[in-house]
Amino acid sequence: MKKFFLITSLLWLRLITLGCPACQQQQPKILRGITHGTGPQHQWDMLIVWVAVVVVLFTLFYSIKWMIRPGEQGQDHIKRFILKEE
């Protein structure tokens, strides 16, 4: 029953997020079919979107990098102070 509910919810969510034909005509080529409403009204809007994409990708890269290899080697690092055995 849980699988059925999960699959049904995900399919319903996908149908809700699909853009309708009228909205698809108003969107730029890259956003067609994935969003509703009007597209970016000015070139500055696309600049803001691309800056946000760059920030998200930059953050994702460094969070994965530092999760895999933190690089905290110093003996005076704060984690050594907290984890010091007495």
N, CA, C and O atoms as a GROMACS GRO file, in nm:
protein
  344
    1MET      N    1   0.082  -0.119   0.000
    1MET     CA    2   0.000   0.000   0.000
    1MET      C    3   0.087   0.126   0.000
    1MET      O    4   0.053   0.226  -0.064
    2LYS      N    5   0.200   0.121   0.073
    2LYS     CA    6   0.288   0.237   0.077
    2LYS      C    7   0.348   0.265  -0.060
    2LYS      O    8   0.360   0.380  -0.101
    3LYS      N    9   0.386   0.158  -0.132
    3LYS     CA   10   0.443   0.177  -0.265
    3LYS      C   11   0.341   0.240  -0.359
    3LYS      O   12   0.374   0.329  -0.437
    4PHE      N   13   0.218   0.193  -0.352
    4PHE     CA   14   0.112   0.247  -0.437
    4PHE      C   15   0.091   0.395  -0.408
    4PHE      O   16   0.081   0.476  -0.500
    5PHE      N   17   0.085   0.430  -0.279
    5PHE     CA   18   0.067   0.570  -0.242
    5PHE      C   19   0.184   0.656  -0.289
    5PHE      O   20   0.163   0.767  -0.339
    6LEU      N   21   0.306   0.606  -0.273
    6LEU     CA   22   0.423   0.681  -0.315
    6LEU      C   23   0.425   0.701  -0.467
    6LEU      O   24   0.449   0.811  -0.515
    7ILE      N   25   0.400   0.594  -0.541
    7ILE     CA   26   0.400   0.604  -0.688
    7ILE      C   27   0.290   0.697  -0.735
    7ILE      O   28   0.312   0.780  -0.823
    8THR      N   29   0.172   0.684  -0.677
    8THR     CA   30   0.060   0.771  -0.716
    8THR      C   31   0.092   0.917  -0.684
    8THR      O   32   0.064   1.006  -0.764
    9SER      N   33   0.151   0.942  -0.568
    9SER     CA   34   0.186   1.079  -0.531
    9SER      C   35   0.289   1.138  -0.626
    9SER      O   36   0.277   1.253  -0.668
   10LEU      N   37   0.391   1.059  -0.659
   10LEU     CA   38   0.494   1.109  -0.751
   10LEU      C   39   0.439   1.135  -0.890
   10LEU      O   40   0.474   1.234  -0.954
   11LEU      N   41   0.352   1.047  -0.938
   11LEU     CA   42   0.291   1.069  -1.070
   11LEU      C   43   0.202   1.193  -1.068
   11LEU      O   44   0.203   1.272  -1.163
   12TRP      N   45   0.125   1.212  -0.962
   12TRP     CA   46   0.039   1.329  -0.950
   12TRP      C   47   0.124   1.456  -0.944
   12TRP      O   48   0.090   1.557  -1.006
   13LEU      N   49   0.232   1.451  -0.868
   13LEU     CA   50   0.322   1.567  -0.859
   13LEU      C   51   0.381   1.598  -0.996
   13LEU      O   52   0.391   1.716  -1.033
   14ARG      N   53   0.418   1.499  -1.072
   14ARG     CA   54   0.473   1.520  -1.206
   14ARG      C   55   0.370   1.585  -1.298
   14ARG      O   56   0.403   1.673  -1.376
   15LEU      N   57   0.245   1.541  -1.289
   15LEU     CA   58   0.140   1.600  -1.373
   15LEU      C   59   0.115   1.745  -1.336
   15LEU      O   60   0.087   1.828  -1.423
   16ILE      N   61   0.124   1.776  -1.208
   16ILE     CA   62   0.101   1.914  -1.163
   16ILE      C   63   0.211   2.006  -1.214
   16ILE      O   64   0.185   2.120  -1.251
   17THR      N   65   0.334   1.956  -1.215
   17THR     CA   66   0.446   2.042  -1.251
   17THR      C   67   0.465   2.058  -1.402
   17THR      O   68   0.540   2.147  -1.444
   18LEU      N   69   0.400   1.977  -1.483
   18LEU     CA   70   0.413   1.992  -1.628
   18LEU      C   71   0.349   2.123  -1.672
   18LEU      O   72   0.242   2.161  -1.624
   19GLY      N   73   0.413   2.190  -1.762
   19GLY     CA   74   0.359   2.315  -1.815
   19GLY      C   75   0.246   2.288  -1.914
   19GLY      O   76   0.253   2.193  -1.992
   20CYS      N   77   0.143   2.368  -1.910
   20CYS     CA   78   0.033   2.354  -2.004
   20CYS      C   79   0.076   2.411  -2.140
   20CYS      O   80   0.175   2.483  -2.146
   21PRO      N   81   0.003   2.380  -2.248
   21PRO     CA   82   0.044   2.427  -2.381
   21PRO      C   83   0.054   2.580  -2.392
   21PRO      O   84   0.143   2.630  -2.460
   22ALA      N   85  -0.035   2.653  -2.326
   22ALA     CA   86  -0.028   2.799  -2.332
   22ALA      C   87   0.098   2.851  -2.263
   22ALA      O   88   0.161   2.945  -2.310
   23CYS      N   89   0.133   2.788  -2.152
   23CYS     CA   90   0.255   2.831  -2.080
   23CYS      C   91   0.380   2.792  -2.157
   23CYS      O   92   0.480   2.865  -2.154
   24GLN      N   93   0.376   2.679  -2.226
   24GLN     CA   94   0.494   2.634  -2.301
   24GLN      C   95   0.529   2.732  -2.412
   24GLN      O   96   0.647   2.750  -2.443
   25GLN      N   97   0.431   2.795  -2.472
   25GLN     CA   98   0.457   2.891  -2.579
   25GLN      C   99   0.523   3.018  -2.526
   25GLN      O  100   0.592   3.087  -2.600
   26GLN      N  101   0.501   3.050  -2.398
   26GLN     CA  102   0.555   3.173  -2.340
   26GLN      C  103   0.695   3.154  -2.283
   26GLN      O  104   0.762   3.252  -2.252
   27GLN      N  105   0.738   3.031  -2.268
   27GLN     CA  106   0.867   3.002  -2.207
   27GLN      C  107   0.979   3.002  -2.310
   27GLN      O  108   0.955   2.972  -2.427
   28PRO      N  109   1.102   3.036  -2.269
   28PRO     CA  110   1.215   3.019  -2.360
   28PRO      C  111   1.239   2.870  -2.383
   28PRO      O  112   1.189   2.786  -2.308
   29LYS      N  113   1.313   2.839  -2.485
   29LYS     CA  114   1.332   2.700  -2.527
   29LYS      C  115   1.383   2.611  -2.414
   29LYS      O  116   1.340   2.497  -2.401
   30ILE      N  117   1.473   2.661  -2.332
   30ILE     CA  118   1.535   2.579  -2.227
   30ILE      C  119   1.436   2.545  -2.115
   30ILE      O  120   1.455   2.444  -2.047
   31LEU      N  121   1.334   2.626  -2.093
   31LEU     CA  122   1.239   2.604  -1.984
   31LEU      C  123   1.106   2.543  -2.029
   31LEU      O  124   1.019   2.521  -1.945
   32ARG      N  125   1.087   2.516  -2.155
   32ARG     CA  126   0.960   2.465  -2.204
   32ARG      C  127   0.928   2.330  -2.144
   32ARG      O  128   1.013   2.241  -2.137
   33GLY      N  129   0.803   2.316  -2.099
   33GLY     CA  130   0.756   2.189  -2.048
   33GLY      C  131   0.787   2.161  -1.902
   33GLY      O  132   0.743   2.060  -1.849
   34ILE      N  133   0.861   2.247  -1.837
   34ILE     CA  134   0.894   2.219  -1.697
   34ILE      C  135   0.841   2.324  -1.601
   34ILE      O  136   0.858   2.309  -1.480
   35THR      N  137   0.780   2.429  -1.650
   35THR     CA  138   0.732   2.533  -1.559
   35THR      C  139   0.608   2.601  -1.616
   35THR      O  140   0.586   2.602  -1.737
   36HIS      N  141   0.530   2.658  -1.528
   36HIS     CA  142   0.409   2.732  -1.566
   36HIS      C  143   0.437   2.881  -1.567
   36HIS      O  144   0.540   2.926  -1.518
   37GLY      N  145   0.345   2.955  -1.622
   37GLY     CA  146   0.352   3.101  -1.618
   37GLY      C  147   0.436   3.158  -1.730
   37GLY      O  148   0.481   3.088  -1.821
   38THR      N  149   0.454   3.286  -1.720
   38THR     CA  150   0.533   3.354  -1.823
   38THR      C  151   0.680   3.326  -1.800
   38THR      O  152   0.723   3.297  -1.689
   39GLY      N  153   0.754   3.337  -1.905
   39GLY     CA  154   0.898   3.318  -1.895
   39GLY      C  155   0.964   3.445  -1.846
   39GLY      O  156   0.897   3.542  -1.810
   40PRO      N  157   1.096   3.445  -1.846
   40PRO     CA  158   1.167   3.566  -1.807
   40PRO      C  159   1.127   3.682  -1.897
   40PRO      O  160   1.120   3.668  -2.019
   41GLN      N  161   1.100   3.796  -1.836
   41GLN     CA  162   1.051   3.912  -1.911
   41GLN      C  163   1.163   3.999  -1.965
   41GLN      O  164   1.140   4.082  -2.053
   42HIS      N  165   1.284   3.981  -1.915
   42HIS     CA  166   1.395   4.066  -1.953
   42HIS      C  167   1.522   3.984  -1.950
   42HIS      O  168   1.525   3.877  -1.888
   43GLN      N  169   1.626   4.031  -2.015
   43GLN     CA  170   1.754   3.959  -2.015
   43GLN      C  171   1.814   3.950  -1.875
   43GLN      O  172   1.887   3.856  -1.845
   44TRP      N  173   1.785   4.047  -1.791
   44TRP     CA  174   1.837   4.044  -1.654
   44TRP      C  175   1.781   3.924  -1.578
   44TRP      O  176   1.848   3.869  -1.490
   45ASP      N  177   1.658   3.883  -1.610
   45ASP     CA  178   1.600   3.766  -1.544
   45ASP      C  179   1.681   3.641  -1.571
   45ASP      O  180   1.706   3.562  -1.480
   46MET      N  181   1.721   3.622  -1.696
   46MET     CA  182   1.801   3.505  -1.730
   46MET      C  183   1.940   3.514  -1.665
   46MET      O  184   1.996   3.412  -1.626
   47LEU      N  185   1.994   3.634  -1.655
   47LEU     CA  186   2.122   3.651  -1.588
   47LEU      C  187   2.111   3.609  -1.441
   47LEU      O  188   2.200   3.542  -1.389
   48ILE      N  189   2.004   3.648  -1.376
   48ILE     CA  190   1.983   3.611  -1.236
   48ILE      C  191   1.971   3.459  -1.223
   48ILE      O  192   2.027   3.401  -1.131
   49VAL      N  193   1.899   3.396  -1.314
   49VAL     CA  194   1.884   3.250  -1.312
   49VAL      C  195   2.019   3.183  -1.329
   49VAL      O  196   2.051   3.090  -1.255
   50TRP      N  197   2.099   3.228  -1.424
   50TRP     CA  198   2.229   3.165  -1.448
   50TRP      C  199   2.327   3.189  -1.334
   50TRP      O  200   2.408   3.102  -1.303
   51VAL      N  201   2.320   3.304  -1.271
   51VAL     CA  202   2.405   3.329  -1.154
   51VAL      C  203   2.364   3.234  -1.041
   51VAL      O  204   2.450   3.180  -0.971
   52ALA      N  205   2.234   3.214  -1.022
   52ALA     CA  206   2.187   3.121  -0.920
   52ALA      C  207   2.231   2.979  -0.950
   52ALA      O  208   2.268   2.905  -0.859
   53VAL      N  209   2.229   2.939  -1.076
   53VAL     CA  210   2.274   2.805  -1.116
   53VAL      C  211   2.422   2.788  -1.084
   53VAL      O  212   2.463   2.685  -1.032
   54VAL      N  213   2.502   2.889  -1.115
   54VAL     CA  214   2.646   2.882  -1.088
   54VAL      C  215   2.672   2.872  -0.937
   54VAL      O  216   2.757   2.794  -0.894
   55VAL      N  217   2.600   2.949  -0.858
   55VAL     CA  218   2.617   2.945  -0.713
   55VAL      C  219   2.580   2.807  -0.658
   55VAL      O  220   2.651   2.753  -0.574
   56VAL      N  221   2.470   2.750  -0.706
   56VAL     CA  222   2.427   2.618  -0.660
   56VAL      C  223   2.529   2.512  -0.699
   56VAL      O  224   2.564   2.427  -0.617
   57LEU      N  225   2.578   2.516  -0.822
   57LEU     CA  226   2.677   2.417  -0.865
   57LEU      C  227   2.808   2.432  -0.788
   57LEU      O  228   2.870   2.332  -0.752
   58PHE      N  229   2.851   2.554  -0.763
   58PHE     CA  230   2.972   2.580  -0.685
   58PHE      C  231   2.956   2.524  -0.544
   58PHE      O  232   3.046   2.457  -0.493
   59THR      N  233   2.842   2.550  -0.482
   59THR     CA  234   2.815   2.501  -0.348
   59THR      C  235   2.808   2.349  -0.345
   59THR      O  236   2.863   2.286  -0.254
   60LEU      N  237   2.743   2.289  -0.443
   60LEU     CA  238   2.733   2.143  -0.450
   60LEU      C  239   2.870   2.080  -0.466
   60LEU      O  240   2.901   1.981  -0.400
   61PHE      N  241   2.952   2.136  -0.553
   61PHE     CA  242   3.087   2.082  -0.575
   61PHE      C  243   3.168   2.082  -0.446
   61PHE      O  244   3.225   1.979  -0.409
   62TYR      N  245   3.172   2.196  -0.378
   62TYR     CA  246   3.254   2.204  -0.257
   62TYR      C  247   3.195   2.125  -0.141
   62TYR      O  248   3.270   2.073  -0.059
   63SER      N  249   3.063   2.115  -0.131
   63SER     CA  250   3.009   2.034  -0.023
   63SER      C  251   3.040   1.887  -0.043
   63SER      O  252   3.068   1.816   0.054
   64ILE      N  253   3.035   1.839  -0.166
   64ILE     CA  254   3.071   1.698  -0.192
   64ILE      C  255   3.221   1.679  -0.172
   64ILE      O  256   3.263   1.581  -0.111
   65LYS      N  257   3.301   1.772  -0.222
   65LYS     CA  258   3.446   1.761  -0.207
   65LYS      C  259   3.487   1.756  -0.061
   65LYS      O  260   3.568   1.671  -0.023
   66TRP      N  261   3.433   1.845   0.022
   66TRP     CA  262   3.472   1.850   0.162
   66TRP      C  263   3.407   1.740   0.245
   66TRP      O  264   3.454   1.709   0.355
   67MET      N  265   3.301   1.680   0.194
   67MET     CA  266   3.243   1.566   0.263
   67MET      C  267   3.329   1.441   0.241
   67MET      O  268   3.346   1.360   0.331
   68ILE      N  269   3.383   1.428   0.120
   68ILE     CA  270   3.465   1.312   0.087
   68ILE      C  271   3.604   1.325   0.149
   68ILE      O  272   3.654   1.229   0.206
   69ARG      N  273   3.665   1.441   0.138
   69ARG     CA  274   3.801   1.463   0.189
   69ARG      C  275   3.806   1.597   0.263
   69ARG      O  276   3.836   1.700   0.203
   70PRO      N  277   3.778   1.595   0.394
   70PRO     CA  278   3.770   1.720   0.468
   70PRO      C  279   3.900   1.798   0.474
   70PRO      O  280   3.897   1.921   0.467
   71GLY      N  281   4.015   1.733   0.487
   71GLY     CA  282   4.142   1.803   0.487
   71GLY      C  283   4.179   1.870   0.618
   71GLY      O  284   4.262   1.961   0.619
   72GLU      N  285   4.120   1.829   0.726
   72GLU     CA  286   4.151   1.888   0.857
   72GLU      C  287   4.264   1.807   0.921
   72GLU      O  288   4.238   1.711   0.994
   73GLN      N  289   4.388   1.844   0.894
   73GLN     CA  290   4.502   1.766   0.940
   73GLN      C  291   4.576   1.828   1.059
   73GLN      O  292   4.652   1.758   1.126
   74GLY      N  293   4.555   1.955   1.086
   74GLY     CA  294   4.630   2.024   1.190
   74GLY      C  295   4.601   1.971   1.330
   74GLY      O  296   4.488   1.936   1.362
   75GLN      N  297   4.705   1.965   1.411
   75GLN     CA  298   4.689   1.918   1.549
   75GLN      C  299   4.617   2.021   1.636
   75GLN      O  300   4.566   1.986   1.742
   76ASP      N  301   4.613   2.147   1.594
   76ASP     CA  302   4.544   2.248   1.671
   76ASP      C  303   4.403   2.278   1.618
   76ASP      O  304   4.343   2.378   1.655
   77HIS      N  305   4.352   2.190   1.532
   77HIS     CA  306   4.217   2.208   1.478
   77HIS      C  307   4.114   2.190   1.590
   77HIS      O  308   4.138   2.114   1.684
   78ILE      N  309   4.002   2.257   1.580
   78ILE     CA  310   3.900   2.255   1.684
   78ILE      C  311   3.849   2.114   1.712
   78ILE      O  312   3.813   2.083   1.826
   79LYS      N  313   3.846   2.029   1.610
   79LYS     CA  314   3.797   1.892   1.634
   79LYS      C  315   3.891   1.816   1.727
   79LYS      O  316   3.846   1.728   1.799
   80ARG      N  317   4.019   1.847   1.726
   80ARG     CA  318   4.113   1.781   1.817
   80ARG      C  319   4.088   1.825   1.961
   80ARG      O  320   4.105   1.747   2.055
   81PHE      N  321   4.048   1.951   1.978
   81PHE     CA  322   4.019   2.002   2.112
   81PHE      C  323   3.895   1.933   2.168
   81PHE      O  324   3.891   1.898   2.286
   82ILE      N  325   3.794   1.914   2.084
   82ILE     CA  326   3.669   1.852   2.129
   82ILE      C  327   3.686   1.703   2.150
   82ILE      O  328   3.635   1.648   2.248
   83LEU      N  329   3.759   1.636   2.060
   83LEU     CA  330   3.773   1.491   2.064
   83LEU      C  331   3.891   1.444   2.148
   83LEU      O  332   3.921   1.324   2.152
   84LYS      N  333   3.958   1.536   2.215
   84LYS     CA  334   4.076   1.500   2.294
   84LYS      C  335   4.037   1.405   2.407
   84LYS      O  336   3.945   1.431   2.484
   85GLU      N  337   4.110   1.295   2.416
   85GLU     CA  338   4.086   1.200   2.523
   85GLU      C  339   4.165   1.244   2.646
   85GLU      O  340   4.279   1.287   2.635
   86GLU      N  341   4.102   1.232   2.760
   86GLU     CA  342   4.168   1.277   2.882
   86GLU      C  343   4.226   1.161   2.959
   86GLU      O  344   4.286   1.181   3.065
   0.00000   0.00000   0.00000
